[in-house]
């Protein structure tokens, strides 16, 4: 069975891909299965650049198909920040609460109707000696004045999804997985598997 490698150490994230590729006769592994591979430095200035860097670097190491994603929050009133720095916006250590506090502080003088934002995810699919393909997904919303909800992670408690009338952290996981930025990117990937799965 041919393998596809998800460039993540997050098992939960990898499971989102398993249902797609198992149905195509492909087995899924993650970077947890390759402890000898060091973390790839993300030097890009966009989500797409970082996803491509991760996917192509690891694909060339393992000689197999690799999927990598990069994602984060873009706030219009902050000129797109935190963007590619979403995970470490408040410092080099990943701290969700500190990141949220920094965004809320920076937006404290911004009116509610001007707090528009989106989550963005870009998936890159790389194979040695093949053109890398990318698939993007977004989820539009706005930043709340304070946290609401206890589900999810990252900026979910302050991200209000207008179409649901709830914060991302108030949504059940099944609901989030239907409308999230990553879900939309995966749907595009799924619709274009013939381009990337080596079967065409």
N, C-alpha and C positions, 0 to 999 in steps of 0.2 A: 504494500500500500504506500503510495506516495505521501510525503509529509509536507505540511505547511507549518511554518514556525511563526508564532506571534511574538513580536519583539516587546515582551512585557514580563514582569515578574509578578503581575497581579493575576491570580487564578480566576477571579471573578470576571475580569475583562476578557480573558481567553475563552471562557465558557460562552460568551456572546457569539464568538466565531465558530465554535465547535459544531453547532447545529447546521450551519451552512456547509461546512467542508466535509463533515462526516457523511452527509447525504450525497456528496459527490465522490465518495470513495477515497477521501483524503484524511489522513490522521493529523491531529493537531498537537504540537508541542509548544512550550514556552521557553523563555530564557532560563527558567528554573531547571530545565533539563540540560542546560549547557553552562554549568557554573564556571567553566574556564573562560567564558567570554566576558570581558570587562565591559562596564557601562560605556555607552557611546556618548561622547560629548556633543551636546546639541548646540551648534554654533550658528544656526540659521536665525534669520530675523522674522520669519513667518512660520506658521504652523506647517505649511506645505514643505518648506525647506527642511525643517527638523524631522518631519516624518520620512522624507526621502533619504536624508542622511542616515537615520537609524536603519531603515529597511535595506538600503544598498550596502551599507557597511557589513551588516550581519549576513546578508545573502552571499556576499563574496567570501565570508569566513566559512560558512557552513555548506555553500554550494547548492542551496535549495531555495524554494520560494519562501519569502519572509514578508509578513505584513506588520507595519508599524503605524502607530497613530500619534498625533500630537493634537492637543485640544486645550481650550481655555475660555476665559471670559473676556469679552470686548465691551467696554462701556463708552457710549458715544460722547458723553460729557467729559470723559477723561482722554479723549482723542484715541480711543481704542485700547487703552490700558485696562487691566494688566496684560492682556494679550499673551504672548509667548512666555511671559514671566509669571503667569497665573499661579503656578504651584509654589513659587518662592517670592511672591510679591512683597511680603513683609520682612524677608531675610533669607539667608541661604538655607536655613532649616525649613522643611515643609511644615507649615503650621496653619491649618484651616482657619482657626479662630482669629489669629493675628492677621491673616490675609483679609478676612471679612471686616475686621475692625478698621483696617487701613482704607478699604474701599468706602466704607460708611463715613469715615472721617473726611475723606476727600470730596464726598458728595453732600456734606452736611448743609451747604448753602444752595444746593441745586433743587429746583422745584420738582414735584412728583412726575409731572408730564414731560420733563426733560431728562429723566433718568433711564432712557431707553438703552437696551443692551442685548447681547446675544451670546449664547454659547456656540463655539465653532469647533468642529472636529475635522481633521483631514487624515484619511487613511492612505498610506503608500504601499503598493504591492510591487516587490522587487524580485527578480530572478536573475541569476548570473547570465550575462550576455543577452539580456532582453530589455526592452524599453520599460521603464518603471511607470506604472499607472497610479493615478491618485483619484480619490473620491472624497468629496466634501459634504458635510451636513451642518445645518445651523438650526438653532431653536431661538426664536425671538421672544423678548420679554422686557422687563424693566427691573430696576433695583429698588427694593423696599427700603423703608426708613429704619426697620429693625428686623431681626430674625423671626421667621415663622416656620414651624414644623421641625421634625426630628429625624426624618428619613434622609437618605442620600448622603452626600459628602461634599467637600469643597464649598463652593459658593451657593449651593442649593438653597439654604435657608433664607437668603436675601434675594433670590431670583424669582420674580413673579411671572407666571406663565398666563398671559391674558386669555388665551383660548380655554384654559381650564379654570380660571378664576382662583387659582391657588399658587402658593410658592412651590418650587420644585421639590422642596423637602416635605411638603404636605401631601404630595402624590404617593400613591402606592407604587412599589417598584415596578409592577406590571404596567401601570399607566405611564410612568417615566420612560420605560423601555420602548414605548410605542412612539413617543414624541421627542425624545432627546436628540441632541446633535449627533451623538455616536450612533444611535439607532438609524437615523436618516442616512448617515454615511454608509453604514453596513447594508442598508436596503439598496443603495446605489451599487455597492460592490456586488451584492447578490444578483442584481439584475444584469450585471456585466461579467459574470463569472467566466463566460466563454473567452473573454479577452485575457484572463489572467491565470486560468487553472491548468493551462498546458494541454487541454483536451481538444482545442480547436486546431 
